[in-house]
Amino acid sequence: MTQPRRTIEQLLHQGILPLKNTEAAATHLEVYPSKRTWLTFFDKALLIIGTIALVLSLVFFIAYNWVNIGKMGKLLW
């Protein structure tokens, strides 16, 4: 099975699909991402970015306070 975009191009080239109907065909074949797909992408992206931000904040906090941490604290890290 070919990709939907390739199918639309082939139908246009063969003259089966009129140029004015390509947008409807692309929407029907889900060539463009749907709203749900975008929401899922942003949900995962923000989760990853937030996790990285929390981990980096912990690293920077420890690095900033490294001099003030006692020997026992440094041993644990």
LOTI-219388 format. One record per atom (N, C-alpha, C, CB): residue in three letters; chain; atom name; x, z negated, y negated. Coordinates in nm, 3 decimals, always signed. Each point is the difference from the previous one (the first is absolute). Glycine has a CB too. Layout:
// LOTI-219388
<pt 'ala','A','CA',<X,Z,Y>>
...
This chain:
// LOTI-219388
<pt 'met','A','N',<+0.084,+0.000,+0.119>>
<pt 'met','A','CA',<-0.084,+0.000,-0.119>>
<pt 'met','A','C',<+0.088,+0.000,-0.125>>
<pt 'met','A','CB',<-0.183,-0.122,+0.125>>
<pt 'thr','A','N',<+0.150,+0.204,-0.220>>
<pt 'thr','A','CA',<+0.079,+0.008,-0.122>>
<pt 'thr','A','C',<-0.046,-0.105,-0.100>>
<pt 'thr','A','CB',<+0.037,+0.245,+0.039>>
<pt 'gln','A','N',<+0.043,-0.266,-0.139>>
<pt 'gln','A','CA',<-0.034,-0.095,-0.104>>
<pt 'gln','A','C',<-0.113,+0.056,-0.086>>
<pt 'gln','A','CB',<+0.236,-0.089,+0.000>>
<pt 'pro','A','N',<-0.318,-0.001,-0.059>>
<pt 'pro','A','CA',<-0.113,+0.048,-0.082>>
<pt 'pro','A','C',<+0.043,+0.088,-0.117>>
<pt 'pro','A','CB',<-0.120,-0.205,+0.064>>
<pt 'arg','A','N',<+0.229,+0.170,-0.131>>
<pt 'arg','A','CA',<+0.046,+0.080,-0.114>>
<pt 'arg','A','C',<+0.038,+0.141,+0.046>>
<pt 'arg','A','CB',<+0.081,-0.210,-0.116>>
<pt 'arg','A','N',<-0.015,+0.216,+0.231>>
<pt 'arg','A','CA',<+0.040,+0.130,+0.056>>
<pt 'arg','A','C',<-0.123,+0.082,+0.037>>
<pt 'arg','A','CB',<+0.213,-0.102,+0.089>>
<pt 'thr','A','N',<-0.315,+0.034,-0.038>>
<pt 'thr','A','CA',<-0.124,+0.070,+0.036>>
<pt 'thr','A','C',<-0.065,+0.061,-0.123>>
<pt 'thr','A','CB',<-0.032,-0.158,+0.193>>
<pt 'ile','A','N',<+0.027,+0.082,-0.302>>
<pt 'ile','A','CA',<-0.059,+0.051,-0.122>>
<pt 'ile','A','C',<+0.079,+0.120,-0.052>>
<pt 'ile','A','CB',<-0.086,-0.230,-0.055>>
<pt 'glu','A','N',<+0.219,+0.221,+0.061>>
<pt 'glu','A','CA',<+0.083,+0.112,-0.045>>
<pt 'glu','A','C',<-0.025,+0.125,+0.085>>
<pt 'glu','A','CB',<+0.174,-0.162,-0.078>>
<pt 'gln','A','N',<-0.188,+0.143,+0.209>>
<pt 'gln','A','CA',<-0.025,+0.114,+0.088>>
<pt 'gln','A','C',<-0.136,+0.062,-0.028>>
<pt 'gln','A','CB',<+0.145,-0.105,+0.175>>
<pt 'leu','A','N',<-0.246,+0.022,-0.197>>
<pt 'leu','A','CA',<-0.134,+0.052,-0.029>>
<pt 'leu','A','C',<-0.002,+0.074,-0.134>>
<pt 'leu','A','CB',<-0.100,-0.189,+0.131>>
<pt 'leu','A','N',<+0.175,+0.139,-0.229>>
<pt 'leu','A','CA',<+0.010,+0.070,-0.128>>
<pt 'leu','A','C',<+0.070,+0.135,+0.016>>
<pt 'leu','A','CB',<+0.006,-0.223,-0.119>>
<pt 'his','A','N',<+0.103,+0.222,+0.195>>
<pt 'his','A','CA',<+0.078,+0.122,+0.021>>
<pt 'his','A','C',<-0.083,+0.106,+0.073>>
<pt 'his','A','CB',<+0.211,-0.136,+0.006>>
<pt 'gln','A','N',<-0.293,+0.094,+0.087>>
<pt 'gln','A','CA',<-0.082,+0.094,+0.077>>
<pt 'gln','A','C',<-0.125,+0.043,-0.076>>
<pt 'gln','A','CB',<+0.085,-0.106,+0.209>>
<pt 'gly','A','N',<-0.114,+0.039,-0.320>>
<pt 'gly','A','CA',<-0.117,+0.037,-0.079>>
<pt 'gly','A','C',<-0.129,-0.061,+0.050>>
<pt 'gly','A','CB',<+0.114,+0.209,-0.053>>
<pt 'ile','A','N',<-0.105,-0.301,+0.146>>
<pt 'ile','A','CA',<-0.121,-0.064,+0.056>>
<pt 'ile','A','C',<-0.054,-0.106,-0.096>>
<pt 'ile','A','CB',<+0.085,+0.042,+0.233>>
<pt 'leu','A','N',<+0.006,-0.114,-0.295>>
<pt 'leu','A','CA',<-0.038,-0.108,-0.092>>
<pt 'leu','A','C',<+0.016,+0.046,-0.144>>
<pt 'leu','A','CB',<+0.069,-0.173,+0.170>>
<pt 'pro','A','N',<-0.179,+0.173,-0.247>>
<pt 'pro','A','CA',<+0.012,+0.037,-0.141>>
<pt 'pro','A','C',<+0.082,-0.103,-0.078>>
<pt 'pro','A','CB',<-0.222,+0.118,+0.013>>
<pt 'leu','A','N',<+0.291,-0.072,-0.115>>
<pt 'leu','A','CA',<+0.086,-0.086,-0.080>>
<pt 'leu','A','C',<-0.078,-0.115,-0.065>>
<pt 'leu','A','CB',<+0.149,+0.196,-0.042>>
<pt 'lys','A','N',<-0.273,-0.171,+0.005>>
<pt 'lys','A','CA',<-0.079,-0.103,-0.067>>
<pt 'lys','A','C',<-0.039,-0.114,+0.095>>
<pt 'lys','A','CB',<-0.086,+0.175,-0.156>>
<pt 'asn','A','N',<+0.094,-0.154,+0.287>>
<pt 'asn','A','CA',<-0.039,-0.103,+0.097>>
<pt 'asn','A','C',<+0.119,-0.076,+0.058>>
<pt 'asn','A','CB',<-0.196,+0.140,+0.055>>
<pt 'thr','A','N',<+0.316,-0.114,-0.103>>
<pt 'thr','A','CA',<+0.118,-0.066,+0.057>>
<pt 'thr','A','C',<-0.001,-0.150,-0.027>>
<pt 'thr','A','CB',<+0.129,+0.212,-0.030>>
<pt 'glu','A','N',<-0.175,-0.252,-0.087>>
<pt 'glu','A','CA',<-0.004,-0.143,-0.033>>
<pt 'glu','A','C',<-0.094,-0.075,+0.093>>
<pt 'glu','A','CB',<+0.051,+0.054,-0.240>>
<pt 'ala','A','N',<-0.166,+0.004,+0.267>>
<pt 'ala','A','CA',<-0.097,-0.062,+0.092>>
<pt 'ala','A','C',<+0.056,-0.006,+0.142>>
<pt 'ala','A','CB',<-0.190,+0.083,-0.144>>
<pt 'ala','A','N',<+0.259,+0.023,+0.184>>
<pt 'ala','A','CA',<+0.059,+0.003,+0.134>>
<pt 'ala','A','C',<+0.110,-0.104,+0.013>>
<pt 'ala','A','CB',<-0.053,+0.244,+0.018>>
<pt 'ala','A','N',<+0.134,-0.259,-0.123>>
<pt 'ala','A','CA',<+0.108,-0.100,+0.003>>
<pt 'ala','A','C',<-0.057,-0.141,+0.006>>
<pt 'ala','A','CB',<+0.147,+0.156,-0.130>>
<pt 'thr','A','N',<-0.254,-0.180,+0.059>>
<pt 'thr','A','CA',<-0.065,-0.131,+0.005>>
<pt 'thr','A','C',<-0.061,-0.025,+0.137>>
<pt 'thr','A','CB',<-0.048,+0.014,-0.246>>
<pt 'his','A','N',<-0.018,+0.088,+0.301>>
<pt 'his','A','CA',<-0.063,-0.013,+0.132>>
<pt 'his','A','C',<+0.103,-0.024,+0.111>>
<pt 'his','A','CB',<-0.184,+0.149,-0.079>>
<pt 'leu','A','N',<+0.298,-0.082,+0.070>>
<pt 'leu','A','CA',<+0.104,-0.016,+0.102>>
<pt 'leu','A','C',<+0.094,-0.117,-0.029>>
<pt 'leu','A','CB',<-0.014,+0.246,+0.040>>
<pt 'glu','A','N',<-0.016,-0.321,-0.144>>
<pt 'glu','A','CA',<+0.075,-0.120,-0.038>>
<pt 'glu','A','C',<+0.148,+0.031,-0.026>>
<pt 'glu','A','CB',<-0.160,-0.136,+0.134>>
<pt 'val','A','N',<+0.184,+0.243,-0.209>>
<pt 'val','A','CA',<+0.136,+0.034,-0.040>>
<pt 'val','A','C',<+0.051,-0.102,-0.101>>
<pt 'val','A','CB',<-0.044,+0.244,+0.042>>
<pt 'tyr','A','N',<-0.044,-0.285,-0.132>>
<pt 'tyr','A','CA',<+0.034,-0.100,-0.101>>
<pt 'tyr','A','C',<-0.031,-0.139,+0.055>>
<pt 'tyr','A','CB',<-0.046,+0.164,-0.187>>
<pt 'pro','A','N',<+0.126,-0.264,+0.152>>
<pt 'pro','A','CA',<-0.028,-0.136,+0.046>>
<pt 'pro','A','C',<-0.131,-0.051,-0.059>>
<pt 'pro','A','CB',<+0.246,-0.043,+0.022>>
<pt 'ser','A','N',<-0.319,-0.032,+0.059>>
<pt 'ser','A','CA',<-0.126,-0.057,-0.046>>
<pt 'ser','A','C',<+0.026,-0.129,-0.077>>
<pt 'ser','A','CB',<-0.121,+0.102,+0.196>>
<pt 'lys','A','N',<+0.016,-0.154,-0.257>>
<pt 'lys','A','CA',<+0.011,-0.125,-0.076>>
<pt 'lys','A','C',<+0.043,-0.113,+0.094>>
<pt 'lys','A','CB',<-0.177,+0.079,-0.164>>
<pt 'arg','A','N',<+0.122,-0.080,+0.283>>
<pt 'arg','A','CA',<+0.033,-0.104,+0.099>>
<pt 'arg','A','C',<+0.147,+0.007,+0.039>>
<pt 'arg','A','CB',<-0.236,+0.008,+0.085>>
<pt 'thr','A','N',<+0.289,+0.113,-0.070>>
<pt 'thr','A','CA',<+0.142,+0.017,+0.034>>
<pt 'thr','A','C',<+0.089,-0.054,-0.110>>
<pt 'thr','A','CB',<-0.057,+0.202,+0.136>>
<pt 'trp','A','N',<+0.021,-0.172,-0.263>>
<pt 'trp','A','CA',<+0.078,-0.050,-0.113>>
<pt 'trp','A','C',<-0.006,-0.152,-0.007>>
<pt 'trp','A','CB',<-0.045,+0.212,-0.125>>
<pt 'leu','A','N',<-0.074,-0.269,+0.148>>
<pt 'leu','A','CA',<-0.013,-0.146,-0.005>>
<pt 'leu','A','C',<+0.083,-0.067,+0.110>>
<pt 'leu','A','CB',<-0.230,+0.026,-0.096>>
<pt 'thr','A','N',<+0.232,+0.033,+0.215>>
<pt 'thr','A','CA',<+0.081,-0.054,+0.109>>
<pt 'thr','A','C',<+0.148,+0.010,-0.034>>
<pt 'thr','A','CB',<-0.177,+0.066,+0.165>>
<pt 'phe','A','N',<+0.219,+0.046,-0.222>>
<pt 'phe','A','CA',<+0.139,+0.018,-0.039>>
<pt 'phe','A','C',<+0.042,-0.105,-0.104>>
<pt 'phe','A','CB',<-0.019,+0.246,+0.048>>
<pt 'phe','A','N',<-0.061,-0.263,-0.153>>
<pt 'phe','A','CA',<+0.035,-0.095,-0.105>>
<pt 'phe','A','C',<-0.005,-0.143,+0.052>>
<pt 'phe','A','CB',<-0.089,+0.158,-0.171>>
<pt 'asp','A','N',<-0.003,-0.187,+0.262>>
<pt 'asp','A','CA',<-0.008,-0.133,+0.058>>
<pt 'asp','A','C',<+0.130,-0.034,+0.075>>
<pt 'asp','A','CB',<-0.250,+0.024,+0.019>>
<pt 'lys','A','N',<+0.296,+0.068,+0.063>>
<pt 'lys','A','CA',<+0.123,-0.022,+0.076>>
<pt 'lys','A','C',<+0.123,-0.002,-0.092>>
<pt 'lys','A','CB',<-0.106,+0.110,+0.198>>
<pt 'ala','A','N',<+0.108,-0.020,-0.295>>
<pt 'ala','A','CA',<+0.114,+0.007,-0.092>>
<pt 'ala','A','C',<+0.012,-0.129,-0.081>>
<pt 'ala','A','CB',<-0.025,+0.251,-0.014>>
<pt 'leu','A','N',<-0.087,-0.301,-0.038>>
<pt 'leu','A','CA',<+0.005,-0.124,-0.078>>
<pt 'leu','A','C',<+0.035,-0.120,+0.086>>
<pt 'leu','A','CB',<-0.169,+0.096,-0.155>>
<pt 'leu','A','N',<+0.126,-0.097,+0.281>>
<pt 'leu','A','CA',<+0.037,-0.108,+0.090>>
<pt 'leu','A','C',<+0.151,+0.000,+0.024>>
<pt 'leu','A','CB',<-0.226,+0.014,+0.110>>
<pt 'ile','A','N',<+0.283,+0.102,-0.087>>
<pt 'ile','A','CA',<+0.145,+0.010,+0.022>>
<pt 'ile','A','C',<+0.077,-0.038,-0.126>>
<pt 'ile','A','CB',<-0.040,+0.181,+0.170>>
<pt 'ile','A','N',<-0.004,-0.129,-0.285>>
<pt 'ile','A','CA',<+0.068,-0.033,-0.126>>
<pt 'ile','A','C',<-0.007,-0.150,-0.029>>
<pt 'ile','A','CB',<-0.055,+0.229,-0.087>>
<pt 'gly','A','N',<-0.061,-0.290,+0.111>>
<pt 'gly','A','CA',<-0.015,-0.144,-0.022>>
<pt 'gly','A','C',<+0.089,-0.081,+0.091>>
<pt 'gly','A','CB',<-0.232,+0.040,-0.072>>
<pt 'thr','A','N',<+0.241,+0.000,+0.198>>
<pt 'thr','A','CA',<+0.086,-0.071,+0.095>>
<pt 'thr','A','C',<+0.146,+0.009,-0.041>>
<pt 'thr','A','CB',<-0.165,+0.047,+0.183>>
<pt 'ile','A','N',<+0.208,+0.071,-0.222>>
<pt 'ile','A','CA',<+0.138,+0.019,-0.045>>
<pt 'ile','A','C',<+0.028,-0.084,-0.125>>
<pt 'ile','A','CB',<+0.001,+0.233,+0.098>>
<pt 'ala','A','N',<-0.098,-0.238,-0.189>>
<pt 'ala','A','CA',<+0.017,-0.079,-0.123>>
<pt 'ala','A','C',<+0.014,-0.149,+0.033>>
<pt 'ala','A','CB',<-0.132,+0.172,-0.128>>
<pt 'leu','A','N',<+0.053,-0.222,+0.222>>
<pt 'leu','A','CA',<+0.011,-0.141,+0.038>>
<pt 'leu','A','C',<+0.134,-0.031,+0.065>>
<pt 'leu','A','CB',<-0.247,-0.006,+0.029>>
<pt 'val','A','N',<+0.292,+0.092,+0.059>>
<pt 'val','A','CA',<+0.129,-0.021,+0.066>>
<pt 'val','A','C',<+0.114,+0.005,-0.102>>
<pt 'val','A','CB',<-0.092,+0.101,+0.213>>
<pt 'leu','A','N',<+0.088,-0.005,-0.304>>
<pt 'leu','A','CA',<+0.106,+0.009,-0.100>>
<pt 'leu','A','C',<-0.003,-0.119,-0.096>>
<pt 'leu','A','CB',<-0.010,+0.249,+0.018>>
<pt 'ser','A','N',<-0.109,-0.298,-0.050>>
<pt 'ser','A','CA',<-0.006,-0.117,-0.088>>
<pt 'ser','A','C',<+0.063,-0.122,+0.068>>
<pt 'ser','A','CB',<-0.210,+0.091,-0.107>>
<pt 'leu','A','N',<+0.190,-0.106,+0.236>>
<pt 'leu','A','CA',<+0.063,-0.110,+0.074>>
<pt 'leu','A','C',<+0.152,+0.017,+0.001>>
<pt 'leu','A','CB',<-0.206,-0.023,+0.143>>
<pt 'val','A','N',<+0.253,+0.144,-0.120>>
<pt 'val','A','CA',<+0.145,+0.026,+0.001>>
<pt 'val','A','C',<+0.062,-0.031,-0.136>>
<pt 'val','A','CB',<-0.034,+0.177,+0.175>>
<pt 'phe','A','N',<-0.030,-0.130,-0.282>>
<pt 'phe','A','CA',<+0.053,-0.024,-0.134>>
<pt 'phe','A','C',<-0.007,-0.148,-0.038>>
<pt 'phe','A','CB',<-0.069,+0.231,-0.065>>
<pt 'phe','A','N',<-0.035,-0.300,+0.109>>
<pt 'phe','A','CA',<-0.011,-0.143,-0.028>>
<pt 'phe','A','C',<+0.115,-0.076,+0.065>>
<pt 'phe','A','CB',<-0.250,+0.021,-0.015>>
<pt 'ile','A','N',<+0.279,+0.012,+0.141>>
<pt 'ile','A','CA',<+0.110,-0.067,+0.071>>
<pt 'ile','A','C',<+0.133,+0.037,-0.063>>
<pt 'ile','A','CB',<-0.134,+0.001,+0.213>>
<pt 'ala','A','N',<+0.152,+0.126,-0.249>>
<pt 'ala','A','CA',<+0.127,+0.043,-0.061>>
<pt 'ala','A','C',<+0.023,-0.068,-0.135>>
<pt 'ala','A','CB',<-0.021,+0.221,+0.117>>
<pt 'tyr','A','N',<-0.084,-0.237,-0.195>>
<pt 'tyr','A','CA',<+0.013,-0.061,-0.131>>
<pt 'tyr','A','C',<+0.036,-0.149,+0.012>>
<pt 'tyr','A','CB',<-0.166,+0.165,-0.092>>
<pt 'asn','A','N',<+0.109,-0.231,+0.191>>
<pt 'asn','A','CA',<+0.021,-0.144,+0.017>>
<pt 'asn','A','C',<+0.107,-0.033,+0.103>>
<pt 'asn','A','CB',<-0.237,-0.032,-0.063>>
<pt 'trp','A','N',<+0.316,+0.128,+0.106>>
<pt 'trp','A','CA',<+0.099,-0.021,+0.106>>
<pt 'trp','A','C',<+0.101,-0.109,-0.037>>
<pt 'trp','A','CB',<-0.029,+0.238,+0.066>>
<pt 'val','A','N',<+0.070,-0.241,-0.190>>
<pt 'val','A','CA',<+0.100,-0.098,-0.043>>
<pt 'val','A','C',<-0.057,-0.142,+0.009>>
<pt 'val','A','CB',<+0.104,+0.172,-0.153>>
<pt 'asn','A','N',<-0.231,-0.188,+0.125>>
<pt 'asn','A','CA',<-0.063,-0.133,-0.001>>
<pt 'asn','A','C',<-0.047,-0.047,+0.137>>
<pt 'asn','A','CB',<-0.070,+0.048,-0.232>>
<pt 'ile','A','N',<+0.073,+0.039,+0.330>>
<pt 'ile','A','CA',<-0.043,-0.039,+0.134>>
<pt 'ile','A','C',<+0.114,-0.077,+0.068>>
<pt 'ile','A','CB',<-0.155,+0.203,+0.017>>
<pt 'gly','A','N',<+0.120,-0.312,+0.049>>
<pt 'gly','A','CA',<+0.101,-0.081,+0.066>>
<pt 'gly','A','C',<+0.056,+0.068,+0.124>>
<pt 'gly','A','CB',<-0.113,-0.202,-0.087>>
<pt 'lys','A','N',<+0.212,+0.136,+0.148>>
<pt 'lys','A','CA',<+0.064,+0.057,+0.119>>
<pt 'lys','A','C',<-0.099,+0.013,+0.115>>
<pt 'lys','A','CB',<+0.217,-0.100,-0.071>>
<pt 'met','A','N',<-0.307,+0.003,+0.083>>
<pt 'met','A','CA',<-0.097,+0.004,+0.109>>
<pt 'met','A','C',<-0.099,+0.116,-0.022>>
<pt 'met','A','CB',<+0.024,-0.251,+0.032>>
<pt 'gly','A','N',<-0.064,+0.274,-0.155>>
<pt 'gly','A','CA',<-0.089,+0.111,-0.031>>
<pt 'gly','A','C',<+0.065,+0.134,+0.026>>
<pt 'gly','A','CB',<-0.110,-0.141,-0.169>>
<pt 'lys','A','N',<+0.237,+0.152,+0.136>>
<pt 'lys','A','CA',<+0.072,+0.125,+0.023>>
<pt 'lys','A','C',<+0.017,+0.025,+0.149>>
<pt 'lys','A','CB',<+0.120,-0.028,-0.218>>
<pt 'leu','A','N',<-0.107,-0.079,+0.293>>
<pt 'leu','A','CA',<+0.014,+0.012,+0.145>>
<pt 'leu','A','C',<-0.127,+0.058,+0.061>>
<pt 'leu','A','CB',<+0.160,-0.195,+0.002>>
<pt 'leu','A','N',<-0.275,+0.153,-0.055>>
<pt 'leu','A','CA',<-0.127,+0.050,+0.052>>
<pt 'leu','A','C',<-0.023,+0.148,-0.032>>
<pt 'leu','A','CB',<-0.092,-0.231,-0.024>>
<pt 'trp','A','N',<+0.149,+0.277,-0.087>>
<pt 'trp','A','CA',<-0.017,+0.139,-0.038>>
<pt 'trp','A','C',<+0.108,+0.082,+0.063>>
<pt 'trp','A','CB',<-0.106,-0.065,-0.216>>
